[in-house]
Amino acid sequence: MKILGIDYGDRYIGYAECDENEIIAFPLESVKIKSMKEGIDVSAAIAVRDKVGMIVIGLPLMPDGNEGERAAKTRAFGKVLSRVTGLEVKYYDERLSTVQAEEYLSMGGVAKRDMKKFTDKLSAQIILNDYINAVRR
């Protein structure tokens, strides 16, 4: 089934999807939001538009693996998004996904000032690819 990957933030949300065979994820888009409600509306619209069967949201754990305030906000977002879409929402550790995305962009020659345009959707792709690989194992 198609899975929607989300890198949720207070100001930007990155989106990625995988193919129906759940082999590889690809970046979709990054959206600037003003509120959690707007983020839920945009995310639900993408889920419907692309006919996904499940959503994976990156869970921002602290370095020691515990959940903090940011993880609580992310879970609240996911809970409402699940209610709105009727889809199962799973969470996957997103520690260092942004750092990894920035490293990939830097290696690809993307200038620092242009990275924000790509970082969130690439982070979503990394989160979703990691989830797919973990499930496959």
C-alpha positions in Angstrom: 0.0 0.0 0.0 1.1 3.6 -0.4 2.3 5.1 2.8 2.6 8.8 3.6 5.7 9.9 5.5 5.6 13.1 7.5 8.3 15.2 9.2 6.1 17.4 11.4 7.3 20.8 12.7 5.7 23.9 14.1 6.4 25.9 10.9 7.2 23.4 8.2 5.9 19.9 7.4 7.8 17.7 5.0 6.0 14.9 3.1 7.2 11.7 1.4 5.5 8.7 0.0 6.4 5.2 -0.9 5.3 3.1 -3.9 2.5 0.6 -3.5 5.0 -2.3 -3.0 6.6 -0.4 -0.1 10.1 -0.7 -1.6 11.3 2.9 -1.7 10.2 6.3 -0.5 10.5 9.5 -2.5 10.1 13.1 -1.4 6.9 15.0 -2.2 6.8 18.5 -0.9 7.4 20.8 2.1 4.6 23.1 3.3 4.9 26.2 5.5 2.1 26.2 8.1 0.8 28.7 10.7 -1.0 26.3 13.0 -1.4 22.6 13.9 -4.9 22.8 12.5 -3.6 24.0 9.1 -1.0 21.2 9.2 -3.7 18.6 9.8 -5.9 20.0 7.0 -3.0 19.9 4.5 -1.8 16.5 5.6 -5.3 15.0 5.4 -5.8 16.5 1.9 -2.5 15.0 0.7 -3.5 11.6 2.2 -6.8 11.7 0.4 -5.4 13.1 -2.9 -2.7 10.3 -3.0 -4.9 7.5 -1.7 -2.5 6.4 1.0 -3.4 3.5 3.3 -1.3 4.5 6.3 0.7 7.4 7.7 4.2 7.3 9.3 5.2 10.4 11.3 8.7 11.0 12.5 8.9 11.0 16.3 11.5 13.5 17.6 13.0 11.6 20.5 15.6 13.1 22.8 19.2 11.8 22.4 18.7 9.3 25.3 15.6 7.9 23.5 13.0 9.5 25.8 10.1 11.5 24.7 10.0 15.2 25.5 7.6 18.1 24.7 8.3 18.0 21.0 7.3 14.3 20.8 4.1 15.0 22.8 3.2 17.7 20.2 3.9 15.2 17.4 1.7 12.5 19.0 -1.1 15.1 19.4 -0.8 16.0 15.8 -0.9 12.3 14.8 -3.8 11.5 17.0 -6.0 14.2 15.4 -4.7 13.4 11.9 -5.7 9.7 12.4 -9.2 10.8 13.6 -9.7 13.1 10.6 -8.4 10.7 8.0 -9.5 7.4 9.5 -6.0 6.1 8.7 -3.6 4.3 11.0 -0.8 6.5 12.2 2.5 5.0 13.2 5.5 6.8 14.7 9.1 6.2 13.8 12.3 7.5 15.5 13.5 10.6 13.5 16.6 11.4 15.4 19.2 12.8 13.2 17.0 12.7 10.0 17.4 16.5 9.5 21.2 16.3 10.0 21.3 13.4 7.5 19.2 15.3 5.0 21.4 18.4 5.3 24.5 16.2 4.7 23.0 14.6 1.6 22.1 18.1 0.3 25.6 19.4 1.0 27.2 16.4 -0.8 24.8 17.2 -3.7 26.1 20.7 -3.9 23.1 22.5 -2.6 24.0 25.9 -1.1 23.3 26.4 2.7 20.9 29.2 1.9 18.8 26.9 -0.3 18.7 23.9 1.9 15.5 24.7 3.8 13.5 24.3 0.6 14.5 20.6 0.5 15.4 19.6 4.1 11.9 18.8 5.4 10.7 16.7 2.5 14.1 14.9 2.4 13.8 14.2 6.1 10.3 12.8 5.6 11.8 10.5 2.9 14.6 9.3 5.2 12.1 8.6 8.0 9.8 6.7 5.7 12.6 4.7 4.1 14.0 3.8 7.5 10.5 2.7 8.6 10.1 0.5 5.4 13.5 -1.1 5.9 12.8 -1.8 9.6 9.5 -3.4 8.8 11.0 -5.5 6.0 13.7 -6.8 8.4 
